[in-house]
């Protein structure tokens, strides 16, 4: 079974409702075989690492691995347009929970 690497995306923004005045969200997406898996939710910054607080998840089945890989790239592009950034390796090491 071929696998496309997991992509971890992070969004940081202002949130006046929180004491820190910041929000952090994560979005994880990966392909395994013909399936696209996604997890997303709130995260917290502890030191130099991002830790997911709780994650929701969903998966989709495609006709082929290549179709799932195209959907992964489209999802990443969509999230980048919305303000997410690809997480650096050192920060995202604990986020790959697939």
HELIX and SHEET records of a PDB file:
HELIX    1   1 UNK A   65  UNK A   81  1                                  17    
HELIX    2   2 UNK A   89  UNK A   92  1                                   4    
HELIX    3   3 UNK A   93  UNK A   95  5                                   3    
SHEET    1   A 5 UNK A  49  UNK A  52  0                                        
SHEET    2   A 5 UNK A  35  UNK A  46 -1                                        
SHEET    3   A 5 UNK A  22  UNK A  32 -1                                        
SHEET    4   A 5 UNK A   3  UNK A  14 -1                                        
SHEET    5   A 5 UNK A  85  UNK A  86 -1                                        
SHEET    1   B 3 UNK A  49  UNK A  52  0                                        
SHEET    2   B 3 UNK A  35  UNK A  46 -1                                        
SHEET    3   B 3 UNK A  56  UNK A  61 -1                                        
END                                                                             
